[in-house]
Amino acid sequence: MISDGAQLLVGAFDSGQSLAIAQVAEQNGIPFVINIAAAPEITDQGYKFVFRNFPTAGMILSDAFTDQKEVFGLVGQAPKTVVSCMSTTRSGRQCPKASTS
């Protein structure tokens, strides 16, 4: 795509693919806008041409916990145990790290 004259890259759904795209975009000086991929290491590289308009996995999890605490406060009751299920994708593996921070 870059060799065909692309001046902007947008995507991808998968964090692993987006990490690879980010490296190529940065090497070629082509802006890359991350549309869905949630793994934080994509934008934690310090790239100048990589931008995010979708939250990281940690942000998603943190917001979910904040929302749940608000709901529990409104109903005056909280669960005694919680189960968290996540995928084994690059972004899914970030969730346990985020939940302990």
GIWOLIN-V187778 format. One line per field, one symbol per residue. ss: DSSP state (~ for helix, > for strand, _ for the rest). Layout:
# GIWOLIN-V187778
ss: ???
This chain:
# GIWOLIN-V187778
ss: _______>>>>___~~~~~~~~~~~~~~__>>>>_____~~~_______>>>____~~~~~~~~~~~~~~~~~~~________________~~~~~~~~__
